[in-house]
């Protein structure tokens, strides 16, 4: 063998595995992005679950704290305003505080949480309906400042039976 041929064979041997390295890097980037996306999805599902449960807890508290309760929440007049959700006589701070307290126990920042309590019949008497709506801005963990927050909405309706 000539010296030039030996150099060419040796040079080609040093290039072996370059394609494998490129494929590995591309595959690793894809797998890492997939893992981070799965973590984000789990975080979003967890946040939605907490917000939905907080809305249910608010409805439960509003039902238990109807007009016959010692610490009554909601409008006490029997006349409904139009629409009933804008009633200024509605005492809903206890319900809102209960929703926020429920959400904060699961390590969520409730300072940006919006809670709306609506007595659909305009009062908190027996057989009246109450609705609690919650929206919460979900900020992705790996957003790094470029991804906007997504608002999570949850709603729950119940009927006062006490």
Buried (B, 14 or more C-beta within 10 A) or exposed (E): EEEEEEEEEEEEEEEEEEEEEEEEEEEEEEEEEEEEEEEBEEBBEBBBEBBBBBBBBBBBBBBBBBBEBEEBBBBEEEEBBEEBBEBEEBBBEBBBBBBBEBBBEEEBEBEEBEBBBBBBBBBBBEEBBBBBBBBBBBBBEEEEEEEEEEEBEBBBBBBBEE
